[in-house]
Amino acid sequence: MEVKKFYEHLRYCPKCGKWYKAEDVLDLCPKCGCPLRTAPRYQRFKRRYINTKKWSLAEAVEMFKRYVNDGCDVEEALELVEARTGFKLNPPLLEVEVRSP
């Protein structure tokens, strides 16, 4: 009898939040084209997908300010904030807000 790992036959799209059977899809999500992920162990799966933090816009702006004050480039800080929170921030408004005391 073959023992299957938990969620081995499923693939997860982090952008859409949808699950697909591994035999039905390739490496990319059919809806958005994002790379699909696996959940190799249930505990890691829970930490990564179930207990995800919902960020607010104010937290994203504060995170951006902290990155810029720590010496990050504005473009790099925008990419980091977008990757971490999902918010695509407006660079000109943020530059003015960060520069003002």
C-alpha distances in whole Angstrom, upper triangle without the diagonal:
4,6,10,13,15,18,16,17,20,24,27,30,33,36,35,32,30,26,25,22,21,21,24,26,27,28,31,32,33,36,37,36,35,32,29,27,23,22,20,20,21,24,26,25,27,30,30,30,30,33,35,39,41,44,48,50,53,50,49,53,53,50,52,55,54,52,56,58,55,56,54,55,55,53,51,51,50,47,46,47,45,42,42,43,43,47,49,52,56,57,61,61,59,61,64,62,61,64,66,67
4,6,10,13,15,13,14,17,20,23,27,29,32,32,29,27,23,22,19,18,18,22,23,24,25,28,28,30,33,34,33,31,28,25,23,20,19,17,17,19,22,23,22,25,27,27,27,28,31,32,36,38,41,45,47,50,47,46,50,50,47,49,52,50,49,52,54,52,53,50,51,52,50,47,47,47,44,42,43,42,38,38,40,40,43,45,49,52,53,57,57,55,57,60,59,58,61,63,63
4,7,9,12,11,12,15,19,21,25,27,30,30,27,25,21,21,18,17,18,21,23,23,24,27,27,29,31,32,31,30,27,23,21,17,16,14,14,15,18,19,19,21,24,24,24,24,27,29,33,35,38,42,44,46,44,43,47,47,44,46,49,47,46,49,51,49,50,48,49,49,47,44,45,44,41,40,40,39,36,35,37,37,41,43,46,50,51,55,55,52,55,58,56,55,58,60,60
4,6,8,7,9,12,15,18,21,23,26,26,23,21,18,17,14,14,15,18,19,20,20,23,23,25,28,29,28,26,23,20,17,14,13,11,11,13,16,17,16,18,21,21,21,22,24,26,30,32,35,38,41,43,40,40,43,44,41,43,46,44,43,46,48,46,47,45,46,46,44,41,41,41,38,36,37,36,32,32,34,33,37,39,43,46,47,51,51,49,51,54,53,51,55,57,57
4,6,5,8,10,13,15,19,21,24,24,21,20,16,16,14,13,16,18,19,19,19,22,22,24,26,27,26,24,21,18,15,11,10,7,8,9,13,13,12,15,17,17,17,18,21,23,26,29,32,35,38,40,37,36,40,40,37,39,42,41,39,43,45,42,44,41,43,43,41,38,38,38,35,33,34,33,29,29,30,30,34,36,39,43,44,48,48,46,48,51,49,48,51,53,54
4,5,8,9,12,13,17,18,22,21,18,17,14,14,13,13,16,18,18,19,19,21,21,23,25,25,25,23,20,17,14,10,8,7,7,7,10,11,10,12,15,15,15,15,18,20,24,26,29,32,35,37,34,34,38,38,35,37,40,39,38,41,43,41,42,40,41,41,39,37,36,36,33,31,32,31,27,27,28,28,32,34,37,41,42,46,46,44,46,49,47,46,49,51,51
4,5,5,8,10,13,15,18,18,15,13,10,11,10,10,13,15,15,16,16,17,17,19,21,22,21,19,17,13,11,7,6,7,8,8,12,12,9,12,15,14,13,14,17,18,22,24,27,30,33,35,33,32,36,36,33,35,39,37,36,39,41,40,41,38,39,39,37,34,34,33,31,29,30,28,25,25,26,25,29,31,35,38,40,43,43,41,44,46,45,44,47,49,50
4,6,8,11,14,16,20,19,17,15,12,11,9,8,11,13,14,14,14,16,17,19,21,22,21,19,16,13,11,7,7,6,9,10,14,13,11,15,17,16,15,17,20,21,25,27,29,33,35,37,35,34,37,38,35,37,40,39,37,40,43,41,41,39,40,40,37,35,35,34,31,30,31,29,26,26,27,27,31,33,36,39,41,44,45,42,45,48,46,45,49,51,51
4,7,10,14,17,19,18,16,14,10,9,6,5,8,10,11,12,13,15,15,17,19,20,19,18,16,12,11,9,9,10,12,13,17,16,14,17,19,18,17,18,22,22,26,28,30,34,36,38,36,35,38,39,37,38,41,40,39,42,44,42,43,40,41,41,38,36,36,35,32,31,32,30,27,27,28,27,31,33,36,40,41,45,45,43,46,49,47,46,50,52,53
4,7,10,13,16,15,13,10,7,6,5,5,9,10,10,11,12,13,12,14,16,17,17,15,13,10,9,7,8,10,12,12,16,15,12,15,17,15,14,16,19,19,23,24,27,30,32,35,33,31,35,36,33,35,38,37,36,39,41,40,41,38,38,38,35,33,33,32,29,28,29,27,24,24,25,24,27,29,33,36,38,41,41,40,42,45,44,43,47,48,49
4,7,10,12,12,10,8,6,5,6,6,9,10,8,9,9,10,9,12,13,14,13,12,10,6,5,5,8,10,13,13,16,14,12,15,16,14,12,15,18,18,21,22,24,28,29,32,30,28,32,33,31,32,35,35,33,36,38,37,37,34,35,34,32,30,30,29,25,25,25,23,20,21,22,21,24,26,29,33,34,38,38,36,39,42,41,40,43,45,46
4,6,9,9,7,6,5,6,9,9,13,12,11,12,10,10,8,11,12,12,12,10,9,5,5,6,8,11,13,13,15,13,10,13,14,11,9,12,15,14,18,18,21,24,25,28,26,25,28,30,27,28,32,31,30,33,35,34,35,32,32,31,29,27,27,26,23,22,22,20,17,18,18,17,21,22,26,29,31,35,35,33,36,38,37,37,40,42,43
4,6,6,5,5,6,8,11,12,15,14,11,12,10,8,6,10,9,9,9,7,7,5,6,9,11,14,17,16,18,16,13,15,16,12,10,13,16,14,17,17,19,22,23,26,24,23,26,28,25,26,30,29,28,30,33,32,33,29,30,29,26,25,25,23,20,20,20,17,15,16,16,14,18,19,23,26,28,31,31,30,33,35,34,34,37,39,40
4,6,5,8,9,12,15,15,18,17,15,15,13,11,9,13,12,10,11,8,8,7,8,10,11,15,17,16,17,15,12,14,14,10,8,12,13,11,13,14,15,18,20,23,21,19,22,24,21,22,26,26,24,27,30,29,30,26,27,25,23,22,21,20,17,17,16,14,11,12,12,11,15,16,20,23,25,29,28,27,29,32,31,30,34,36,37
4,6,8,11,13,17,17,20,18,16,16,14,11,9,12,10,8,9,7,9,9,11,14,15,19,20,20,21,18,16,17,17,13,11,14,16,13,14,14,15,17,18,21,20,18,21,23,21,21,25,26,24,26,29,29,29,26,26,24,22,21,20,18,16,16,15,12,11,12,12,9,12,14,17,21,23,26,26,25,28,30,29,29,32,34,36
4,5,9,11,15,16,19,17,15,16,14,12,9,10,8,7,10,9,11,10,12,14,16,19,21,20,21,19,16,17,18,15,12,14,16,14,16,15,17,19,20,23,22,21,24,26,24,25,28,29,27,30,33,32,33,30,29,28,25,25,24,22,19,20,19,16,15,16,15,12,15,16,20,23,26,29,29,28,30,33,32,32,35,37,38
4,7,10,14,15,18,17,15,16,15,13,10,12,11,11,13,11,12,10,11,12,13,17,18,17,18,16,13,14,15,12,9,11,13,12,14,14,16,19,20,24,22,21,24,26,24,25,29,29,28,30,33,32,34,30,31,29,27,26,25,23,21,21,20,17,15,16,15,13,16,18,22,25,27,31,30,29,32,34,33,33,37,38,39
4,7,10,12,15,13,12,14,14,12,9,10,10,11,12,11,12,10,11,12,13,17,18,17,19,18,14,15,17,14,11,13,16,15,18,17,20,22,24,27,26,25,28,30,28,29,32,32,31,34,37,36,37,34,34,32,30,29,28,26,24,24,23,20,19,19,19,17,20,22,25,28,31,34,34,33,35,38,36,37,40,42,43
4,7,9,12,11,10,13,13,12,9,11,12,13,14,13,12,9,9,10,11,14,16,15,17,16,13,15,17,14,12,13,17,16,19,20,23,25,27,30,29,27,31,32,30,31,35,35,33,36,39,38,39,35,36,35,32,31,31,29,26,26,25,23,21,21,21,19,23,25,28,31,34,37,37,36,38,41,40,39,43,44,46
4,6,9,7,7,10,11,10,8,9,11,13,13,13,12,9,10,10,12,15,17,17,20,19,15,18,20,17,15,17,20,20,23,23,26,29,30,33,32,30,34,35,33,34,38,37,36,38,41,40,41,37,38,37,34,32,33,31,28,28,28,25,23,24,24,22,25,27,31,34,36,39,39,38,41,43,42,42,45,47,48
4,6,5,7,10,11,12,11,12,14,16,16,15,14,11,12,11,12,14,17,17,20,19,16,19,21,19,17,19,23,22,26,27,29,32,34,37,35,34,37,39,36,37,41,40,39,41,44,43,43,40,40,40,37,35,36,34,31,31,31,28,26,27,27,26,29,30,34,37,39,43,43,41,44,47,46,45,49,50,52
4,5,6,7,9,11,11,12,15,17,15,15,13,10,10,9,12,13,16,17,20,19,16,20,22,19,18,20,24,23,27,28,30,33,35,38,36,34,38,39,36,37,41,40,38,41,44,42,42,39,39,39,36,34,35,33,30,30,31,28,25,26,27,26,29,31,34,37,39,42,43,41,44,47,46,45,48,50,52
4,6,8,11,12,13,13,16,18,17,17,15,13,14,13,15,16,19,20,24,23,20,23,25,23,22,24,27,27,30,31,34,36,38,41,39,37,41,42,40,40,44,43,41,44,47,45,46,42,42,42,39,37,38,36,33,33,34,31,29,30,31,29,32,33,37,40,42,45,46,44,47,50,49,48,52,54,55
4,7,10,11,11,10,13,16,15,15,14,12,14,14,17,18,21,22,25,24,21,24,26,23,22,24,27,26,30,30,32,35,36,40,38,36,39,41,39,39,43,43,41,43,46,45,45,42,42,41,38,36,37,35,32,32,33,30,28,29,30,28,31,32,35,38,40,43,44,43,45,48,47,47,50,52,54
4,7,7,7,7,11,13,11,12,11,9,12,12,16,17,21,22,24,23,20,23,25,22,20,23,26,25,28,28,30,33,34,37,35,33,37,38,36,36,40,40,38,40,43,42,42,38,38,37,34,33,34,32,29,29,30,27,25,26,27,25,28,29,32,35,37,40,41,40,42,45,44,44,47,49,51
4,6,8,9,12,13,10,11,9,8,11,12,16,17,21,22,25,23,20,24,25,22,21,24,27,25,28,29,30,33,34,37,35,33,36,38,35,35,39,39,36,39,42,40,40,36,36,36,32,31,32,31,27,28,29,26,23,26,27,25,28,28,32,34,36,39,40,39,41,44,43,43,46,48,50
4,7,9,12,12,9,9,6,6,8,10,14,16,19,21,23,20,18,22,22,19,19,22,24,23,26,26,28,31,31,34,32,30,33,35,32,32,35,35,33,35,38,36,36,33,32,32,29,27,29,27,24,24,26,23,20,22,24,22,25,25,29,31,32,36,37,36,37,41,40,40,42,45,47
4,6,9,8,5,5,5,5,9,12,15,18,21,22,24,21,19,22,23,19,18,21,24,22,24,25,26,28,29,32,30,28,31,33,30,30,34,34,31,33,37,35,35,32,31,30,27,26,27,25,22,23,24,21,18,21,22,19,22,22,26,28,30,33,34,33,35,38,38,37,40,43,44
4,6,6,5,5,6,6,10,12,15,18,21,22,24,21,19,21,22,18,17,20,22,20,23,22,24,26,27,30,29,27,30,32,29,29,33,33,31,33,37,36,36,32,32,31,27,26,27,25,22,23,23,20,18,20,21,18,21,21,25,28,29,33,33,32,35,38,37,37,40,42,44
4,6,6,8,10,10,13,16,19,21,24,25,27,25,22,24,25,22,20,22,25,23,26,25,27,29,29,33,32,29,32,35,32,32,36,36,34,36,40,39,39,35,34,33,30,29,30,27,25,26,26,23,21,23,23,20,23,23,27,29,31,34,35,34,37,39,39,39,42,44,46
4,6,8,11,11,15,17,20,23,26,25,27,25,22,24,25,22,19,22,24,22,24,23,24,26,26,30,29,27,30,32,30,30,34,35,33,35,38,37,37,34,33,31,28,28,28,26,23,24,24,21,20,22,21,18,20,20,24,26,29,32,32,32,34,37,36,37,40,42,44
4,6,9,10,14,17,20,23,25,25,27,24,22,23,24,20,18,21,23,20,22,21,22,24,24,27,26,24,26,29,27,27,30,31,29,31,34,34,34,30,29,27,24,24,25,22,19,21,21,17,16,19,18,15,17,17,21,23,25,28,29,28,31,33,33,33,36,38,40
4,7,9,12,16,19,22,24,25,27,24,21,24,24,20,19,22,24,22,24,23,24,26,26,29,28,25,28,30,28,27,31,32,29,31,35,34,33,30,29,27,24,24,25,22,19,21,21,18,16,19,20,17,19,19,22,24,26,29,30,30,32,35,34,34,37,39,41
4,6,9,13,16,19,21,22,23,20,18,21,21,17,16,19,21,18,20,20,21,23,23,27,25,23,25,28,25,25,28,29,26,28,32,31,31,27,26,25,22,21,22,20,17,18,19,15,13,16,17,14,17,17,21,23,25,28,29,28,30,33,32,32,35,37,39
4,7,10,13,16,19,20,21,18,17,19,19,16,15,19,21,19,21,21,22,25,26,29,27,24,27,29,26,26,30,29,27,29,32,31,31,27,27,27,24,22,23,21,18,19,20,17,14,17,18,16,19,20,23,26,27,31,31,30,32,35,34,34,37,39,41
4,7,10,13,16,17,19,16,14,17,17,14,13,16,19,17,20,21,22,25,26,29,27,25,29,30,27,28,31,31,29,31,34,33,33,30,30,29,26,25,25,24,21,21,21,19,16,18,19,17,21,22,25,28,29,33,34,32,34,37,36,36,39,41,43
4,7,9,12,13,15,12,10,14,14,11,11,14,17,15,19,20,22,25,26,29,27,25,28,29,26,27,31,30,28,31,34,32,32,29,30,29,27,25,25,24,21,20,21,19,16,17,18,17,21,23,26,29,30,34,35,33,35,38,37,36,39,41,42
4,6,9,11,13,10,9,12,13,11,11,14,16,16,20,21,24,27,29,31,29,27,31,32,29,30,33,32,30,34,36,34,35,32,33,33,30,28,28,27,24,23,24,22,19,19,21,20,24,26,29,32,34,38,38,36,38,41,40,38,42,44,45
4,6,7,9,7,5,9,10,9,9,11,14,14,18,20,23,26,29,31,28,27,31,31,28,30,33,32,30,34,36,34,35,32,34,33,31,29,29,28,25,24,24,23,20,19,21,21,25,27,30,33,35,39,38,36,38,41,40,39,42,44,44
4,7,9,8,7,11,12,11,12,14,16,17,21,23,26,29,32,34,31,30,33,34,30,32,35,34,32,36,37,35,36,34,35,36,34,31,31,31,28,26,27,26,22,22,24,24,28,30,33,36,37,41,41,39,41,44,42,41,44,46,47
4,6,6,6,9,10,11,12,13,15,16,20,23,25,29,32,33,30,30,34,33,30,33,35,34,32,36,38,35,37,35,36,37,35,32,32,32,29,27,27,27,23,22,24,25,29,31,34,37,39,42,42,39,42,45,43,41,45,46,47
4,5,5,6,9,10,10,10,12,15,18,21,24,27,30,32,29,29,33,32,30,32,35,33,33,36,38,36,37,35,37,37,35,33,32,32,29,27,27,27,24,22,23,24,28,31,33,37,38,42,41,39,41,44,42,41,44,46,46
4,5,5,6,9,10,10,11,13,16,20,22,26,29,30,27,27,31,30,28,30,33,31,30,34,35,33,35,33,35,35,34,31,30,31,28,26,26,26,23,21,22,24,27,30,32,36,37,41,40,37,40,42,40,39,42,44,43
4,5,5,6,8,10,10,12,15,18,20,24,27,28,25,25,29,28,25,28,30,28,27,31,32,30,32,30,32,32,31,28,27,27,25,22,23,23,19,18,20,21,24,27,30,33,34,38,37,35,37,40,38,36,40,41,41
4,6,5,6,7,9,10,14,17,19,23,26,28,25,24,28,28,25,28,31,29,28,32,33,32,33,31,33,32,31,28,27,27,25,23,23,22,19,17,19,19,23,26,29,32,34,37,37,34,37,39,37,36,40,41,42
4,5,5,5,6,9,12,15,18,21,25,26,23,23,27,27,25,27,30,28,28,32,33,31,33,31,33,33,32,29,28,28,25,23,23,22,20,18,18,19,23,26,28,32,34,37,36,34,37,39,37,36,39,41,41
4,6,6,6,7,10,14,16,20,23,24,21,21,25,24,22,24,27,25,25,28,30,28,30,28,30,30,29,26,25,25,23,20,20,20,17,15,16,18,21,24,26,30,31,35,34,31,34,36,34,33,36,38,37
4,6,7,6,10,13,15,19,21,23,20,19,23,23,20,23,26,24,23,27,28,27,29,26,28,28,26,24,23,22,20,18,18,17,14,13,14,15,19,21,24,28,29,33,32,29,32,34,32,31,35,36,36
4,6,6,9,11,14,18,20,23,20,20,23,24,21,24,27,26,25,28,30,29,31,28,30,29,27,25,24,23,21,19,19,18,15,14,14,14,18,21,24,27,29,33,32,30,32,35,33,32,36,37,37
4,6,9,11,14,18,21,23,20,21,24,25,23,25,28,27,27,30,32,31,33,30,32,31,30,28,26,25,24,22,21,20,18,16,15,16,20,23,25,29,31,34,33,31,34,36,34,33,37,38,38
4,6,9,12,16,19,20,18,18,22,22,20,23,25,24,24,28,29,28,30,28,30,29,29,26,24,24,23,20,19,19,17,14,14,16,19,22,24,28,30,33,32,29,32,34,32,31,35,36,35
4,7,9,13,16,18,15,15,19,19,17,20,22,21,21,25,26,25,27,25,27,26,25,23,21,20,19,17,15,15,13,11,10,12,15,18,20,24,26,29,28,26,29,31,28,28,31,33,33
4,6,10,13,14,11,12,16,16,14,17,19,19,19,22,24,23,26,24,25,24,24,22,19,19,18,16,14,14,13,10,9,11,13,17,18,22,24,27,25,23,26,28,25,25,29,29,29
4,7,10,12,10,11,14,15,14,16,19,19,19,22,24,24,26,24,25,23,23,22,19,18,18,16,13,13,13,10,8,9,11,15,16,20,22,25,23,21,24,26,23,24,27,28,28
4,7,8,6,7,10,11,10,13,15,15,16,19,20,21,23,21,22,20,20,19,16,15,15,14,10,11,12,9,6,8,9,12,13,17,19,22,20,18,21,22,20,20,24,24,24
4,5,5,6,9,10,11,13,14,15,17,19,20,21,23,21,22,20,20,20,17,15,17,15,12,12,14,12,8,10,9,12,12,15,18,20,17,16,19,20,17,18,22,22,22
4,5,5,6,9,10,11,12,14,15,17,18,20,22,20,20,17,18,18,15,13,15,14,10,11,14,12,9,10,7,10,9,12,14,16,14,12,16,17,14,15,19,19,20
4,5,5,6,9,10,11,12,14,15,16,18,20,19,20,17,19,19,15,14,17,15,12,13,16,14,11,13,10,13,11,13,15,17,14,12,15,16,13,13,17,17,17
4,5,5,6,9,10,10,12,14,15,16,19,17,19,17,18,17,14,13,15,13,10,12,14,11,9,12,10,13,12,15,16,18,16,13,16,18,14,14,18,18,18
4,5,5,6,9,10,11,12,14,15,17,15,16,14,14,14,11,10,11,10,6,8,11,9,7,9,7,9,8,12,13,15,14,11,14,16,13,13,17,18,18
4,5,5,6,9,10,11,12,14,16,14,15,12,14,14,10,10,13,12,8,11,13,12,10,12,9,10,8,10,11,13,11,8,11,12,9,9,13,14,15
4,5,5,6,9,10,10,12,15,14,15,13,16,15,11,12,14,13,10,13,15,13,12,14,12,14,12,14,14,16,14,10,13,14,11,10,13,14,14
4,5,5,6,9,10,11,13,11,13,12,14,12,9,10,12,9,7,10,12,10,9,12,11,13,11,14,14,16,15,11,13,16,13,11,15,16,16
4,5,5,6,9,10,11,9,10,8,10,10,6,7,10,8,6,9,12,11,11,13,11,11,9,11,10,13,12,8,10,13,11,9,12,14,15
4,5,5,6,8,10,10,11,9,12,12,9,10,13,12,10,13,15,14,14,16,14,14,12,13,12,13,12,8,9,11,9,6,10,11,11
4,6,5,6,9,9,11,11,14,12,9,11,14,11,10,14,15,14,14,17,16,16,14,16,15,17,16,12,13,15,12,9,12,14,13
4,6,5,7,6,8,8,11,9,6,9,11,9,9,12,13,12,14,16,15,15,14,15,14,16,16,12,12,15,14,10,13,16,16
4,5,5,5,6,6,10,9,6,9,12,11,11,14,16,15,16,18,16,16,14,14,12,14,14,10,9,12,11,8,10,13,13
4,5,7,10,10,13,13,10,13,15,14,14,17,19,18,18,21,19,19,17,18,15,16,16,13,12,14,12,8,10,12,12
4,6,9,11,14,12,10,14,15,13,14,17,18,17,18,21,20,20,18,20,17,19,19,15,15,17,16,12,13,16,15
4,7,9,12,10,9,13,14,13,15,18,18,18,20,22,21,20,18,19,16,18,19,15,14,16,16,12,13,16,16
4,6,8,6,6,10,11,10,12,14,15,15,17,19,18,17,16,17,14,16,17,14,13,16,16,12,14,17,18
4,6,5,6,9,10,10,12,14,15,16,18,19,18,16,14,15,12,14,15,13,11,14,15,12,13,17,18
4,5,5,6,9,10,11,12,14,15,16,17,15,13,11,11,8,10,12,9,8,11,12,10,11,15,17
4,5,5,6,9,10,11,12,14,15,15,14,11,10,11,8,11,13,11,10,14,15,13,15,18,21
4,5,5,6,9,10,11,12,14,15,14,12,12,13,11,14,16,13,13,17,17,15,17,20,22
4,5,5,6,8,10,11,12,13,12,11,10,12,10,13,14,11,11,15,14,12,14,17,19
4,5,5,6,9,10,10,11,9,8,7,9,8,11,12,9,11,14,14,13,15,18,20
4,6,5,6,9,10,10,10,8,9,11,11,15,16,13,14,18,18,16,19,22,23
4,5,5,6,8,10,10,10,11,14,13,17,17,14,15,19,18,16,19,22,23
4,5,5,6,7,7,8,8,12,12,15,15,12,14,17,16,15,18,20,21
4,6,5,5,5,5,7,11,12,16,16,13,16,19,18,17,20,22,24
4,6,6,8,9,11,15,15,19,19,17,19,22,21,20,23,25,27
4,6,8,10,12,16,17,20,20,17,19,22,20,19,23,25,25
4,6,9,10,14,16,19,18,16,19,21,19,19,22,24,25
4,6,9,13,15,18,18,16,19,22,20,20,23,25,26
4,6,10,12,15,14,13,16,18,17,17,21,22,24
4,7,9,12,12,11,14,17,16,16,19,21,23
4,6,9,9,8,11,13,12,13,16,17,20
4,6,6,6,9,11,11,12,15,16,19
4,6,5,6,9,10,10,12,14,17
4,5,5,6,9,10,11,13,16
4,6,5,6,9,10,11,14
4,5,5,6,8,10,13
4,5,5,6,9,12
4,6,5,6,10
4,6,5,8
4,6,7
4,6
4
